[in-house]
């Protein structure tokens, strides 16, 4: 089945689309499954929501717990097995000084006890992780992952949901096959496999990925909050300057280019068009008028000076200052 046909089939599946991040993660998850497993997964859920999917794997775990005699007494024997395991470890150290037939017996007993401990703790850790994931659902649903939300948050929340879906799939395959048929002798098979595939091996990767994406989500939200605070501070400062300019009668220069600010400020200082006045005065000037001024020693000294300085020219009205300028 092609990706197009899978996506078409998915569109007929009942979804709760109020959570866009989960809908995207679910679509990506279904595309990773085989056609048979994908069809079985959709058929086993009335509504594909995070709660229902997690409830389904919790139901598998609870059903196995009710039907497994070994799990019913797991908590009772857990402490005893751990104490026995420590005791055998001490004996093993003592046996090393005289390794004869007794070492084989102690080694065999330790192997059986290790199997029992790993088996008992496997389901205890599985149940704890399912309950822990349920605790995160309410928080994840608080994130606004609509079209106007942050792309970073929406993607990270989607990654968290993707890890949750991968975990649920692994749990589901503990109890049923890809066609949804229950496995036989789950307890026996798992008891024999936990020695080389304990809980940390089977679910360690998805658990680490889930916690990593939660950390990224936390940092993403903190960054967005910081940016929002900065935007608020800038907006408050802009408003403060606007009110201050208004009170002082200054022109409103906020949000304008440097040239616009300069022109507006100069117009506020004086409404005379200096360029127009300069051109008008220049047209009235006779040839060679004011050349004597350019030959003045004081002017030359000022003109050749590399330091910042002012040449103050004064005279009575009509003396020709404007023409010289």
N, C-alpha and C positions, 0 to 999 in steps of 0.2 A: 504494500500500500504506500503510495507516495505521500509526501508532506502535505500536498494540496488536499488529497482526499481525507487525511487525518484532520486537517484544520476544518474541512467541511463537516465532518462527523462531529467534531467538537462543538460546532456552532449549534447543533441540535441538543447538546447536553445542557440540562438545567444548571445555570450558574447564578450566583449572587454577584452582580456586576458592580455593586456599590463599592467594592474594593478593587480598584483597577490594578494595583500592584500584584494582588493575589491572582487575578484573572490572567495576567501576563505570565506569571510564574507557573500557573497550572497548565497553560497552553504549551509552554516550553517543556514541562515535565511529561505531558502526554505524548509529545513528539518523540521523546527518548524511548518510549515503551514500544514493545512489539505490538502488532495489530491485535493479537489475541489478548495480551495482558491489558492493553489499552481499553478494549471492549469490555473485558471483565471488570476493570476498575470503574468505568463509567456505570456499568449495570448494577454495581454493588452499592451505589450511593444515590439516594433520592435527590439530593442537592449537594453539589460539589462546593462546599465551604470549608474553611480551615477547621471549624469545630466538628463538622460531621466526619471529615476524613480522620481526624485525630480520635474522635469517639469510636470510629470503626476499629482502629487498631487497638484501642483500649478494650473494646469488647472482645477481640481475639485473645488478648492477654488475660482478661478476667475469666473467660470461658475455660482457658487452659488451666488457670489457677484453681477453678472449681473442680475440674476433672482430674487434676494431678495430685496424687497422694503425697508425692515427694515435696511439692511446693507448699502444701498445707502445713507441713511441719518444718518448713525451711527456716523460719525465724527462730524456732526452738532449738534446732541443731546447729545453727550458724555459729553461735558463741562456742559451743562444745567442740565443733570441728576446728575452729581457730586455735583453741587451747591445745587440742590434740596435735595439731600441726606444729605448734611451737615446741611441744614436748618431744615430738619425733625429730625435730631439727636438732634439739639438744642431744638426743640419743645418737643421731647420725654423726655428730662431732666426736662423741666418745667412741663410737664404733670404728672411726677412721684409724685409731691407734692399733686396732686388732681386727683388720678387715677379713673376716671369714664368712661363714654361711649366714651369720646374723646380719651382715651388711646387706645381703640380698633381701632378707625378710624386711628389714627396716626400710630399705629403698622401695620395695613393693608397697608397703603400707603407706609411705609418704606419697607415692604416686596416686594411690586410691583416694587418700584424704585430700590431695590437691584437686583431683577431679571433682570431689564432692563440694569442696569450698567454692571452686569456680562455678560449678553448676548452681549452687544455692545463691551465690551473690549475683550471678548473671541476671536472673529474673528480678531480683530485688532492685538492681540498678536499672533494669529496663522499665519497671513500674515507676521508679522515681523520675526517670527522664521523661516519660509520658506525662506525668503530673506536672513536671517543671515546664514543659512546652505549653501545657494548658494555661499555666500562669502568665505566659508571655502573650497569649492571643489577645487579651483585652487591651494591652498596651499597644500592640501592633496595629489594631484596628482604629486607634485614636489618630494615627497619622493620616493626614489628608493627602491622598495619592491621586487626586483628580488631575485633569489636563492642565490646570493652572498651578499645580504644586511644583516644588523643586524637582528637577530631573535627578539630582543626586540622591535625594531622600526616596523618591519613587523607585529608583533602581536598587538601592540598598535594601529597602523593605522587600522588594521582589526577590532579592538574593536570599534573604532570611526565610521567606516562604518557600523558596526552592529547596533550601536545606531541610525544612520541615517535611516537605513532600518526599524527599529522598529518604529521610528517616522512616517515615510511615511505610514506604514501599519495602524497606529492609525488614521492618517488623512484620509486615503482612506476609512476606515470603518465609518467615519463620514458621508460620502456622498453616499457610495454604500455598498451593503452587500457582503458576501464572494463569491457569484457567480457573482459579478460585476453588479448587478442590482441596479439602483438608489433608494435611500431611498425616501419615500414620506414625505412631510411636515418636512423637515430638520430643518427649522427655528423654527417651533412651538415646536417640540420635544426638541430641544436644549434649547429653552427659558425656558422650564419647568425643564430641568435637571441641568442647570448651577448653581442653588442654592446649591445643594449638590455635584455637580461635576464641579466646575469651571475649568478654564484652568490649574491652578497650580496643581490641583488634577489629571486631565486627562493626562497631558503631563509633570508633574513635575518630575516623576521618570526618564523618558527617557532623559529629558533635563539635569537633574543633572548628570546622567551617561555619557552623551555626553561631558559635561564640565569637568568631572573628568578625562575621558580618554584623552581629549585634554591637561590637565595639566600633566598627566603622559607622554604623547608624548613629551611635551616641555622639561620636566626634562630628558627624555631619550636622546633626541638630545643633550642637554647640556652635559650630561655625555659622550656621544660618542665624542663630540668635545673636551672635556677635555682630554680624553684618546688619541685622535689623536695628540693633542698638546704635551702631555707627550712623546708619541712615537717619535715625530719629534725632541723634545729636546734631548732624549736619542740617537737618530741616529746622531744628530749634534755633541754631545759630543764624541761619538765613533769615528766619522770622525776626530774631532779635535785632539784626542789623537793619532790616527793613523798617521796623518800628523806630529804631534810633534815628535813622535818616529822616523819617517822617517827622519826628519831634523837632529835629534841628533844621528842618526845611531844606535838607539836602536832596538832590535828585536821586531817584531810585535806580541804582546801577547794578543791582544783583541780577545775575543770569544773562548779562550782556558781554559782548566781546570787548577786548581792550580798546579797540578803535572807537566802538560805540560809547564806552564809558568816557573816553577822553573827550570826544566831541560833545557829549551831553554835559560833562563837567565844565568844559570851557564855555559852553553856551550859558550855563548857570552863573559863571563868574561875570560874563559880559555878553550882551546880545549883539555887539558890533561884529560884522563880518570883516575880520582883519584882512583876509586875502583880497576881498573886493576893494577895501579902502586902500590897500597897498598898491594894487594895480592902477587905481584911479589917480593916486598921488604920483606914481612913477610916470604916468603919461603926461603930467604937467611939468615934469623936470626938463630944464634946459640942458643941452649938451655941456659936459665938463663941470656941471654944477656939483660942488662938494668934493671935487678931486683934491683940493687943498687939504681936506681933512684926512685923506688917506696918506698924505705925506707927513703928517704930524708925527714927531718922535714918540709921543705918548701912545698914539694909535699903533704905531709899528711895534713898540715894546709890548703892548697888550696882545697884539696879533701873533707875535712870535713866542709869547710865553706858553710853555707846555703845561704849566700848572693851571688849575681852575681859578679864574679871577673875573671880576666884573669891571667894565669900563663905563663909568657913570658920565653921561652927557647931559648937560642941563642948559637951559636958555629960556628967554621970555617967549610968550606965545607969538607965533609968526616968524620966529628966527630961522626956521628951516629944519627943525629936528626931524620931522616926518619925512622930508625929502632926503635927508642924509640916511635915514633908516632904510 
